[in-house]
Amino acid sequence: MNHDILLTLASDSQEIVLVGGIVIALVAIVFSFVRAMVLGTARERSRREIAAYVAEGTMTAEEGERLIKAGNPTDND
């Protein structure tokens, strides 16, 4: 009889671990999306500010282009 109780408890703990793992994975995915959104918003805001500086003449177009390329390591050609 005690053996059945131990098997039931072991089965329950496996389910708890599985559900806990799924919850952790989902939270990690959500935070990843939020992080990507925040970084994208910040990058776009920076581009707009650089464009405004170029438009008002505070910086040259070449300087603005250099700043934009510096912020995106995949486009440094």
A tleap script that builds the chain and sets N, CA, C and O, in Angstrom:
source leaprc.protein.ff14SB
mol = sequence {
  NMET ASN HIE ASP ILE LEU LEU THR LEU ALA
  SER ASP SER GLN GLU ILE VAL LEU VAL GLY
  GLY ILE VAL ILE ALA LEU VAL ALA ILE VAL
  PHE SER PHE VAL ARG ALA MET VAL LEU GLY
  THR ALA ARG GLU ARG SER ARG ARG GLU ILE
  ALA ALA TYR VAL ALA GLU GLY THR MET THR
  ALA GLU GLU GLY GLU ARG LEU ILE LYS ALA
  GLY ASN PRO THR ASP ASN CASP
}
set mol.1.N position { 0.820 -1.196 0.000 }
set mol.1.CA position { 0.000 0.000 0.000 }
set mol.1.C position { 0.869 1.266 0.000 }
set mol.1.O position { 0.574 2.204 -0.741 }
set mol.2.N position { 1.905 1.311 0.794 }
set mol.2.CA position { 2.790 2.467 0.854 }
set mol.2.C position { 3.493 2.684 -0.476 }
set mol.2.O position { 3.813 3.812 -0.849 }
set mol.3.N position { 3.727 1.594 -1.178 }
set mol.3.CA position { 4.389 1.672 -2.478 }
set mol.3.C position { 3.529 2.472 -3.473 }
set mol.3.O position { 4.058 3.269 -4.248 }
set mol.4.N position { 2.230 2.263 -3.450 }
set mol.4.CA position { 1.315 3.005 -4.333 }
set mol.4.C position { 1.320 4.496 -4.020 }
set mol.4.O position { 1.263 5.331 -4.922 }
set mol.5.N position { 1.388 4.815 -2.750 }
set mol.5.CA position { 1.407 6.228 -2.350 }
set mol.5.C position { 2.689 6.891 -2.849 }
set mol.5.O position { 2.653 8.023 -3.331 }
set mol.6.N position { 3.820 6.193 -2.738 }
set mol.6.CA position { 5.088 6.743 -3.206 }
set mol.6.C position { 5.071 6.959 -4.719 }
set mol.6.O position { 5.585 7.966 -5.205 }
set mol.7.N position { 4.487 6.024 -5.463 }
set mol.7.CA position { 4.399 6.181 -6.915 }
set mol.7.C position { 3.524 7.370 -7.283 }
set mol.7.O position { 3.836 8.103 -8.222 }
set mol.8.N position { 2.442 7.566 -6.558 }
set mol.8.CA position { 1.553 8.697 -6.811 }
set mol.8.C position { 2.267 10.016 -6.518 }
set mol.8.O position { 2.147 10.970 -7.286 }
set mol.9.N position { 3.001 10.074 -5.421 }
set mol.9.CA position { 3.748 11.286 -5.082 }
set mol.9.C position { 4.845 11.570 -6.102 }
set mol.9.O position { 5.066 12.722 -6.475 }
set mol.10.N position { 5.523 10.534 -6.548 }
set mol.10.CA position { 6.570 10.709 -7.549 }
set mol.10.C position { 5.975 11.206 -8.855 }
set mol.10.O position { 6.561 12.069 -9.510 }
set mol.11.N position { 4.834 10.683 -9.241 }
set mol.11.CA position { 4.165 11.106 -10.471 }
set mol.11.C position { 3.732 12.567 -10.368 }
set mol.11.O position { 3.868 13.330 -11.324 }
set mol.12.N position { 3.211 12.950 -9.207 }
set mol.12.CA position { 2.790 14.333 -8.996 }
set mol.12.C position { 3.980 15.283 -9.063 }
set mol.12.O position { 3.872 16.370 -9.631 }
set mol.13.N position { 5.111 14.885 -8.490 }
set mol.13.CA position { 6.277 15.764 -8.505 }
set mol.13.C position { 6.835 15.904 -9.922 }
set mol.13.O position { 7.354 16.963 -10.276 }
set mol.14.N position { 6.735 14.853 -10.734 }
set mol.14.CA position { 7.163 14.953 -12.128 }
set mol.14.C position { 6.283 15.929 -12.892 }
set mol.14.O position { 6.778 16.697 -13.717 }
set mol.15.N position { 4.995 15.904 -12.627 }
set mol.15.CA position { 4.083 16.842 -13.280 }
set mol.15.C position { 4.388 18.275 -12.864 }
set mol.15.O position { 4.341 19.192 -13.685 }
set mol.16.N position { 4.698 18.460 -11.591 }
set mol.16.CA position { 5.022 19.800 -11.098 }
set mol.16.C position { 6.288 20.316 -11.776 }
set mol.16.O position { 6.355 21.478 -12.175 }
set mol.17.N position { 7.290 19.451 -11.904 }
set mol.17.CA position { 8.535 19.855 -12.551 }
set mol.17.C position { 8.284 20.182 -14.017 }
set mol.17.O position { 8.835 21.155 -14.531 }
set mol.18.N position { 7.466 19.391 -14.695 }
set mol.18.CA position { 7.148 19.644 -16.104 }
set mol.18.C position { 6.411 20.970 -16.275 }
set mol.18.O position { 6.762 21.771 -17.142 }
set mol.19.N position { 5.411 21.196 -15.467 }
set mol.19.CA position { 4.646 22.448 -15.545 }
set mol.19.C position { 5.547 23.634 -15.199 }
set mol.19.O position { 5.471 24.681 -15.842 }
set mol.20.N position { 6.396 23.470 -14.187 }
set mol.20.CA position { 7.317 24.541 -13.819 }
set mol.20.C position { 8.273 24.870 -14.955 }
set mol.20.O position { 8.552 26.042 -15.208 }
set mol.21.N position { 8.775 23.855 -15.640 }
set mol.21.CA position { 9.664 24.081 -16.777 }
set mol.21.C position { 8.970 24.808 -17.907 }
set mol.21.O position { 9.550 25.696 -18.533 }
set mol.22.N position { 7.733 24.435 -18.169 }
set mol.22.CA position { 6.967 25.098 -19.227 }
set mol.22.C position { 6.726 26.564 -18.868 }
set mol.22.O position { 6.849 27.443 -19.722 }
set mol.23.N position { 6.384 26.825 -17.616 }
set mol.23.CA position { 6.135 28.202 -17.178 }
set mol.23.C position { 7.414 29.033 -17.305 }
set mol.23.O position { 7.369 30.170 -17.772 }
set mol.24.N position { 8.547 28.472 -16.893 }
set mol.24.CA position { 9.817 29.201 -17.004 }
set mol.24.C position { 10.141 29.495 -18.460 }
set mol.24.O position { 10.595 30.592 -18.784 }
set mol.25.N position { 9.915 28.526 -19.341 }
set mol.25.CA position { 10.178 28.739 -20.770 }
set mol.25.C position { 9.289 29.838 -21.339 }
set mol.25.O position { 9.758 30.684 -22.100 }
set mol.26.N position { 8.015 29.831 -20.978 }
set mol.26.CA position { 7.096 30.860 -21.476 }
set mol.26.C position { 7.480 32.252 -20.971 }
set mol.26.O position { 7.419 33.225 -21.723 }
set mol.27.N position { 7.871 32.346 -19.714 }
set mol.27.CA position { 8.296 33.633 -19.160 }
set mol.27.C position { 9.547 34.128 -19.888 }
set mol.27.O position { 9.659 35.315 -20.195 }
set mol.28.N position { 10.482 33.220 -20.163 }
set mol.28.CA position { 11.701 33.606 -20.881 }
set mol.28.C position { 11.373 34.103 -22.281 }
set mol.28.O position { 11.969 35.075 -22.745 }
set mol.29.N position { 10.441 33.458 -22.956 }
set mol.29.CA position { 10.045 33.878 -24.304 }
set mol.29.C position { 9.393 35.260 -24.265 }
set mol.29.O position { 9.692 36.113 -25.100 }
set mol.30.N position { 8.516 35.478 -23.310 }
set mol.30.CA position { 7.839 36.776 -23.192 }
set mol.30.C position { 8.854 37.880 -22.917 }
set mol.30.O position { 8.795 38.942 -23.537 }
set mol.31.N position { 9.789 37.640 -21.989 }
set mol.31.CA position { 10.797 38.653 -21.694 }
set mol.31.C position { 11.693 38.909 -22.896 }
set mol.31.O position { 12.146 40.036 -23.098 }
set mol.32.N position { 11.952 37.895 -23.684 }
set mol.32.CA position { 12.755 38.075 -24.894 }
set mol.32.C position { 12.048 38.997 -25.876 }
set mol.32.O position { 12.673 39.877 -26.469 }
set mol.33.N position { 10.746 38.795 -26.047 }
set mol.33.CA position { 9.983 39.668 -26.942 }
set mol.33.C position { 9.937 41.097 -26.418 }
set mol.33.O position { 10.080 42.047 -27.188 }
set mol.34.N position { 9.740 41.252 -25.132 }
set mol.34.CA position { 9.690 42.597 -24.539 }
set mol.34.C position { 11.029 43.296 -24.722 }
set mol.34.O position { 11.071 44.476 -25.069 }
set mol.35.N position { 12.123 42.576 -24.492 }
set mol.35.CA position { 13.455 43.153 -24.663 }
set mol.35.C position { 13.673 43.606 -26.103 }
set mol.35.O position { 14.196 44.694 -26.344 }
set mol.36.N position { 13.271 42.767 -27.061 }
set mol.36.CA position { 13.434 43.124 -28.470 }
set mol.36.C position { 12.616 44.368 -28.816 }
set mol.36.O position { 13.076 45.219 -29.578 }
set mol.37.N position { 11.423 44.478 -28.266 }
set mol.37.CA position { 10.585 45.643 -28.534 }
set mol.37.C position { 11.213 46.910 -27.954 }
set mol.37.O position { 11.218 47.954 -28.606 }
set mol.38.N position { 11.736 46.824 -26.744 }
set mol.38.CA position { 12.350 47.985 -26.104 }
set mol.38.C position { 13.591 48.423 -26.881 }
set mol.38.O position { 13.790 49.616 -27.111 }
set mol.39.N position { 14.425 47.463 -27.287 }
set mol.39.CA position { 15.621 47.803 -28.047 }
set mol.39.C position { 15.264 48.421 -29.404 }
set mol.39.O position { 15.905 49.377 -29.839 }
set mol.40.N position { 14.255 47.879 -30.062 }
set mol.40.CA position { 13.825 48.433 -31.345 }
set mol.40.C position { 13.302 49.850 -31.208 }
set mol.40.O position { 13.590 50.711 -32.039 }
set mol.41.N position { 12.535 50.088 -30.158 }
set mol.41.CA position { 12.000 51.428 -29.914 }
set mol.41.C position { 13.132 52.418 -29.630 }
set mol.41.O position { 13.123 53.538 -30.141 }
set mol.42.N position { 14.095 52.009 -28.824 }
set mol.42.CA position { 15.221 52.894 -28.505 }
set mol.42.C position { 16.054 53.188 -29.753 }
set mol.42.O position { 16.501 54.317 -29.956 }
set mol.43.N position { 16.258 52.167 -30.585 }
set mol.43.CA position { 17.036 52.366 -31.811 }
set mol.43.C position { 16.325 53.348 -32.745 }
set mol.43.O position { 16.961 54.225 -33.330 }
set mol.44.N position { 15.012 53.199 -32.879 }
set mol.44.CA position { 14.254 54.098 -33.748 }
set mol.44.C position { 14.258 55.521 -33.196 }
set mol.44.O position { 14.356 56.480 -33.962 }
set mol.45.N position { 14.154 55.667 -31.888 }
set mol.45.CA position { 14.191 56.996 -31.279 }
set mol.45.C position { 15.545 57.667 -31.542 }
set mol.45.O position { 15.607 58.860 -31.839 }
set mol.46.N position { 16.617 56.893 -31.432 }
set mol.46.CA position { 17.946 57.439 -31.697 }
set mol.46.C position { 18.085 57.881 -33.152 }
set mol.46.O position { 18.661 58.931 -33.437 }
set mol.47.N position { 17.557 57.078 -34.063 }
set mol.47.CA position { 17.611 57.449 -35.484 }
set mol.47.C position { 16.860 58.748 -35.738 }
set mol.47.O position { 17.318 59.602 -36.498 }
set mol.48.N position { 15.710 58.892 -35.100 }
set mol.48.CA position { 14.934 60.127 -35.281 }
set mol.48.C position { 15.673 61.334 -34.728 }
set mol.48.O position { 15.663 62.404 -35.336 }
set mol.49.N position { 16.317 61.165 -33.571 }
set mol.49.CA position { 17.071 62.276 -32.994 }
set mol.49.C position { 18.251 62.654 -33.888 }
set mol.49.O position { 18.523 63.838 -34.086 }
set mol.50.N position { 18.947 61.665 -34.422 }
set mol.50.CA position { 20.061 61.948 -35.332 }
set mol.50.C position { 19.549 62.672 -36.571 }
set mol.50.O position { 20.171 63.627 -37.035 }
set mol.51.N position { 18.420 62.223 -37.107 }
set mol.51.CA position { 17.843 62.886 -38.282 }
set mol.51.C position { 17.474 64.331 -37.957 }
set mol.51.O position { 17.637 65.214 -38.800 }
set mol.52.N position { 16.984 64.580 -36.759 }
set mol.52.CA position { 16.632 65.946 -36.367 }
set mol.52.C position { 17.878 66.821 -36.268 }
set mol.52.O position { 17.857 67.979 -36.688 }
set mol.53.N position { 18.963 66.277 -35.716 }
set mol.53.CA position { 20.217 67.044 -35.649 }
set mol.53.C position { 20.737 67.371 -37.040 }
set mol.53.O position { 21.224 68.475 -37.285 }
set mol.54.N position { 20.631 66.410 -37.948 }
set mol.54.CA position { 21.083 66.661 -39.318 }
set mol.54.C position { 20.197 67.722 -39.963 }
set mol.54.O position { 20.695 68.615 -40.649 }
set mol.55.N position { 18.896 67.628 -39.746 }
set mol.55.CA position { 17.966 68.585 -40.352 }
set mol.55.C position { 18.189 70.008 -39.843 }
set mol.55.O position { 18.058 70.966 -40.604 }
set mol.56.N position { 18.522 70.147 -38.575 }
set mol.56.CA position { 18.730 71.502 -38.049 }
set mol.56.C position { 20.145 72.014 -38.298 }
set mol.56.O position { 20.448 73.170 -38.002 }
set mol.57.N position { 21.018 71.156 -38.845 }
set mol.57.CA position { 22.362 71.591 -39.192 }
set mol.57.C position { 23.382 71.453 -38.082 }
set mol.57.O position { 24.522 71.891 -38.239 }
set mol.58.N position { 23.007 70.861 -36.974 }
set mol.58.CA position { 23.931 70.671 -35.862 }
set mol.58.C position { 25.010 69.654 -36.202 }
set mol.58.O position { 26.134 69.746 -35.709 }
set mol.59.N position { 24.669 68.685 -37.044 }
set mol.59.CA position { 25.655 67.700 -37.474 }
set mol.59.C position { 25.488 67.459 -38.960 }
set mol.59.O position { 24.411 67.669 -39.517 }
set mol.60.N position { 26.555 67.018 -39.595 }
set mol.60.CA position { 26.503 66.771 -41.037 }
set mol.60.C position { 25.850 65.420 -41.306 }
set mol.60.O position { 25.725 64.582 -40.413 }
set mol.61.N position { 25.442 65.232 -42.542 }
set mol.61.CA position { 24.821 63.961 -42.931 }
set mol.61.C position { 25.805 62.804 -42.785 }
set mol.61.O position { 25.407 61.695 -42.430 }
set mol.62.N position { 27.084 63.054 -43.056 }
set mol.62.CA position { 28.098 62.008 -42.926 }
set mol.62.C position { 28.266 61.578 -41.475 }
set mol.62.O position { 28.410 60.392 -41.179 }
set mol.63.N position { 28.245 62.563 -40.570 }
set mol.63.CA position { 28.345 62.239 -39.145 }
set mol.63.C position { 27.130 61.433 -38.687 }
set mol.63.O position { 27.261 60.471 -37.931 }
set mol.64.N position { 25.961 61.832 -39.147 }
set mol.64.CA position { 24.744 61.105 -38.797 }
set mol.64.C position { 24.762 59.682 -39.319 }
set mol.64.O position { 24.377 58.745 -38.619 }
set mol.65.N position { 25.215 59.526 -40.567 }
set mol.65.CA position { 25.305 58.189 -41.146 }
set mol.65.C position { 26.286 57.320 -40.365 }
set mol.65.O position { 26.032 56.139 -40.128 }
set mol.66.N position { 27.404 57.912 -39.970 }
set mol.66.CA position { 28.399 57.178 -39.186 }
set mol.66.C position { 27.824 56.741 -37.839 }
set mol.66.O position { 28.070 55.620 -37.391 }
set mol.67.N position { 27.070 57.612 -37.202 }
set mol.67.CA position { 26.452 57.263 -35.916 }
set mol.67.C position { 25.429 56.139 -36.071 }
set mol.67.O position { 25.383 55.219 -35.255 }
set mol.68.N position { 24.623 56.216 -37.106 }
set mol.68.CA position { 23.614 55.180 -37.325 }
set mol.68.C position { 24.279 53.842 -37.609 }
set mol.68.O position { 23.848 52.815 -37.086 }
set mol.69.N position { 25.323 53.843 -38.430 }
set mol.69.CA position { 26.023 52.583 -38.717 }
set mol.69.C position { 26.743 52.043 -37.475 }
set mol.69.O position { 26.854 50.829 -37.307 }
set mol.70.N position { 27.227 52.925 -36.614 }
set mol.70.CA position { 27.916 52.486 -35.402 }
set mol.70.C position { 26.965 51.762 -34.458 }
set mol.70.O position { 27.391 50.891 -33.700 }
set mol.71.N position { 25.700 52.107 -34.496 }
set mol.71.CA position { 24.726 51.483 -33.616 }
set mol.71.C position { 24.218 50.145 -34.106 }
set mol.71.O position { 23.539 49.435 -33.364 }
set mol.72.N position { 24.534 49.784 -35.347 }
set mol.72.CA position { 24.067 48.536 -35.922 }
set mol.72.C position { 25.254 47.760 -36.467 }
set mol.72.O position { 25.661 47.999 -37.604 }
set mol.73.N position { 25.826 46.836 -35.693 }
set mol.73.CA position { 27.060 46.154 -36.099 }
set mol.73.C position { 26.919 45.277 -37.342 }
set mol.73.O position { 27.938 44.904 -37.924 }
set mol.74.N position { 25.719 44.935 -37.772 }
set mol.74.CA position { 25.551 44.086 -38.953 }
set mol.74.C position { 25.670 44.870 -40.253 }
set mol.74.O position { 25.874 44.277 -41.312 }
set mol.75.N position { 25.547 46.196 -40.190 }
set mol.75.CA position { 25.602 47.022 -41.396 }
set mol.75.C position { 26.922 47.766 -41.557 }
set mol.75.O position { 26.978 48.716 -42.339 }
set mol.76.N position { 27.966 47.390 -40.868 }
set mol.76.CA position { 29.250 48.088 -40.950 }
set mol.76.C position { 30.039 47.609 -42.149 }
set mol.76.O position { 30.969 46.815 -42.005 }
set mol.77.N position { 29.682 48.080 -43.321 }
set mol.77.CA position { 30.402 47.709 -44.555 }
set mol.77.C position { 31.301 48.826 -44.995 }
set mol.77.O position { 31.987 48.702 -46.009 }
savepdb mol mol.pdb
quit
